[in-house]
């Protein structure tokens, strides 16, 4: 079994990565060890399983890099929050046999594909697990128009707008006043950031809908995916958001964190069984 180990850039995580790598080697499995700064779409070692030793930021970056491969990802919480992690560091060694025997739960999380268009020209395209955020680049508010499936829905005047997946509904969107969505829902939540008008509220739509946000202000703004990429937006630019055909596949070893049976798949000695 080939395992990739991605660790956050600190000594404790690196030490655990080396320890796990040595233990895997003693059990006849091979591993590749990379830091947060080394992992990239063009630098993803072939693996049957990816272990992420870090926080949600490290896991989100790893998930985007491995999205096209569909590789299961195990989060080991070595960060501040660890919403996406399955276990704590002191539990990892005790679960190695389960992992090597393919005895674990697997939870699929939807992803979004986000593109930035200026006229008919596409300037940027990327994937997100948590959210796509359009936010002001200055101390001024910005005006954004929202379209759902090509039809005008509303205008948002404020610091920006968040479009979050169910996974991302517990992150920035929640801090901005948005609702928490069950991870199994095929839905997106659109949450205004510090809206000037008090009646502006979060909107939940089916993930099959196409979302379009257009900047109507002269002040520039940024598009950010999962808090990791900033792309400048100008007046008239459109941000198009669709559910991706790709998913993030999270390994679950302890109690499954979300209640929907439909989201669960059990791996057991190479056989797949849906609960």
C-alpha positions in Angstrom: 0.0 0.0 0.0 1.3 3.4 -0.9 0.6 6.3 1.5 1.3 10.0 1.1 1.8 11.9 4.3 1.4 15.7 4.2 2.3 17.6 7.3 1.9 21.2 8.4 5.1 23.1 8.6 6.1 22.6 12.2 8.5 20.3 14.1 5.8 18.3 15.9 4.0 17.5 12.7 7.2 16.6 10.9 8.4 14.3 13.7 5.0 12.5 13.6 5.3 12.2 9.9 8.7 10.6 10.1 7.5 8.2 12.9 4.5 7.1 10.9 6.7 6.7 7.8 9.1 4.4 9.6 6.2 2.4 11.1 4.6 1.9 7.7 7.9 0.8 6.3 8.3 -1.8 9.0 4.8 -3.2 8.0 5.7 -3.5 4.3 4.1 -0.3 3.1 5.8 2.6 1.4 5.2 6.3 2.0 6.0 9.7 0.6 6.4 12.6 3.0 5.7 16.2 2.0 5.3 19.5 3.8 2.4 21.9 3.3 4.6 24.1 1.1 5.7 21.2 -1.1 2.3 19.8 -1.9 0.9 21.1 -5.2 -1.3 20.0 -8.1 1.9 19.1 -10.1 3.6 17.6 -7.0 1.1 14.9 -5.7 2.8 11.6 -5.2 0.8 8.6 -6.3 -0.9 7.1 -3.3 -3.8 4.8 -2.2 -4.4 7.0 0.8 -3.3 10.4 2.0 -2.7 11.3 5.6 -2.8 15.0 6.5 -1.1 15.9 9.7 -2.3 19.5 10.3 -5.3 21.7 10.5 -8.1 22.4 8.1 -6.0 24.7 6.0 -3.5 21.9 5.3 -6.3 19.4 4.6 -8.1 21.8 2.2 -5.0 22.4 0.1 -4.3 18.7 0.0 -7.9 17.9 -1.0 -7.8 20.4 -3.9 -4.5 18.9 -5.1 -5.7 15.3 -5.0 -9.3 16.0 -6.2 -8.7 14.7 -9.7 -7.4 11.4 -8.4 -10.2 10.8 -5.9 -7.8 9.6 -3.3 -9.2 9.0 0.3 -7.8 11.6 2.7 -7.4 11.1 6.5 -7.2 14.2 8.6 -5.2 14.1 11.8 -5.9 17.2 13.8 -2.7 19.1 14.5 -4.3 22.6 13.9 -6.4 25.0 15.9 -9.9 23.8 14.9 -9.8 20.5 13.0 -13.4 20.4 11.8 -12.4 18.1 8.9 -10.1 15.8 10.9 -11.1 12.3 11.9 -8.6 11.6 14.8 -6.1 13.2 17.1 -2.3 12.6 16.7 -2.1 10.3 19.7 -4.7 8.0 18.1 -3.0 7.6 14.7 -0.6 4.7 15.5 -3.4 2.6 17.0 -5.4 2.9 13.7 -2.6 1.9 11.3 -3.8 -1.7 11.0 -7.4 -0.5 10.2 -6.0 1.8 7.5 -3.7 -0.8 6.0 -6.6 -3.3 5.9 -8.9 -0.8 4.3 -11.3 -0.8 7.3 -12.6 2.7 7.5 -15.6 4.8 6.7 -15.5 7.2 3.8 -17.5 10.4 3.6 -17.8 12.3 0.3 -18.0 16.1 0.3 -19.1 18.1 -2.7 -16.8 20.6 -4.3 -17.4 23.7 -6.3 -15.8 24.9 -9.6 -15.3 28.6 -9.7 -14.4 30.7 -12.8 -13.7 34.4 -13.2 -14.8 35.9 -16.6 -14.2 39.3 -18.1 -16.6 39.5 -21.0 -16.2 36.2 -22.8 -12.6 35.6 -21.6 -12.0 33.3 -18.7 -9.2 34.7 -16.5 -9.2 32.0 -13.8 -10.7 28.7 -12.9 -10.3 26.7 -9.7 -11.8 24.2 -7.2 -12.9 24.8 -3.7 -13.9 22.5 -0.9 -15.1 25.1 1.6 -16.0 28.3 -0.2 -15.5 31.0 -2.8 -15.4 34.5 -1.4 -15.7 37.9 -3.2 -14.6 40.6 -0.9 -13.6 44.3 -1.1 -10.0 45.2 -1.6 -10.4 48.7 0.1 -12.2 50.3 3.0 -15.2 51.0 0.8 -18.3 48.8 0.4 -18.8 47.1 -3.0 -22.0 46.3 -4.9 -22.5 42.7 -6.1 -25.4 41.4 -8.1 -26.5 37.8 -7.7 -27.9 35.7 -10.4 -29.3 32.2 -10.0 -29.6 30.2 -13.2 -29.2 33.3 -15.3 -32.0 35.2 -13.5 -31.4 38.3 -11.3 -32.0 37.5 -7.7 -30.8 40.4 -5.5 -28.1 43.0 -5.0 -25.6 42.9 -2.1 -24.0 46.1 -0.8 -21.3 45.5 1.8 -17.9 44.0 2.2 -18.6 41.0 -0.1 -20.3 37.7 -0.5 -19.4 34.1 0.5 -20.7 31.1 -1.5 -20.1 28.0 0.7 -20.6 24.3 0.4 -22.0 22.3 3.3 -18.4 21.7 4.4 -17.7 25.4 4.3 -20.9 26.3 6.0 -19.1 25.8 9.4 -16.3 28.2 8.5 -16.3 31.8 7.2 -19.9 31.7 6.2 -21.0 30.7 9.7 -18.9 33.5 11.2 -20.7 35.9 8.8 -24.1 34.8 10.1 -24.9 32.0 7.7 -26.6 28.7 8.6 -24.8 25.3 9.1 -25.8 22.8 6.4 -25.7 19.0 6.9 -22.7 17.6 5.1 -24.9 15.3 3.0 -27.0 18.1 1.5 -26.6 18.9 -2.1 -26.8 22.6 -1.4 -24.9 25.9 -1.3 -25.3 28.8 1.0 -24.7 32.4 -0.1 -23.9 34.7 2.8 -23.3 38.5 2.6 -20.4 39.9 4.5 -21.2 42.9 6.7 -24.2 44.0 4.5 -25.2 47.6 4.6 -28.9 46.8 4.5 -30.1 44.9 7.6 -32.6 42.8 5.6 -29.9 41.1 3.6 -29.8 37.5 4.7 -28.1 34.2 3.7 -29.7 32.2 0.9 -29.6 28.4 0.5 -29.9 27.0 -3.0 -29.6 23.6 -4.6 -26.0 22.8 -5.6 -27.3 22.1 -9.1 -28.0 25.8 -9.6 -25.5 28.0 -11.4 -24.5 31.0 -9.2 -23.2 34.2 -10.8 -21.8 37.2 -8.9 -21.0 40.4 -10.8 -19.0 43.3 -9.4 -20.9 46.6 -10.1 -18.6 48.9 -8.2 -15.5 50.9 -9.3 -13.6 49.7 -6.3 -11.6 46.5 -6.9 -12.3 43.3 -5.1 -10.6 39.9 -4.6 -11.8 36.3 -5.4 -10.5 33.9 -2.8 -11.0 30.1 -2.8 -10.7 28.2 0.5 -8.8 31.2 1.9 -5.8 30.3 -0.2 -5.9 32.2 -3.5 -6.5 35.9 -4.2 -7.4 36.9 -7.7 -8.2 40.6 -8.4 -11.7 41.4 -9.8 -12.6 44.5 -11.7 -15.9 46.2 -12.4 -18.1 44.1 -14.7 -16.2 40.8 -14.0 -18.4 37.8 -13.3 -17.7 35.0 -10.9 -19.5 31.8 -11.9 -19.9 29.0 -9.4 -21.1 25.4 -10.1 -21.0 22.1 -8.3 -18.0 20.2 -9.5 -18.2 16.6 -10.7 -15.3 15.9 -8.3 -15.6 15.2 -4.6 -13.4 15.2 -1.5 -13.3 11.8 0.1 -12.7 12.0 3.8 -11.7 8.9 5.9 -13.7 8.5 9.1 -12.3 6.3 11.9 -14.0 7.4 15.0 -17.7 8.1 15.3 -19.0 9.5 12.0 -19.5 13.2 12.5 -22.6 13.6 10.3 -25.7 11.6 10.6 -26.6 11.0 6.9 -26.2 7.3 6.0 -26.3 8.2 2.3 -22.9 10.0 2.7 -21.2 6.9 4.2 -19.3 4.2 2.4 -17.4 1.5 4.2 -14.1 0.2 2.9 -13.3 -3.2 4.1 -10.4 -5.3 2.7 -10.8 -3.7 -0.7 -14.6 -4.2 -0.9 -16.9 -1.2 -1.0 -20.3 -1.4 0.8 -22.8 1.4 1.1 -24.4 1.6 4.5 
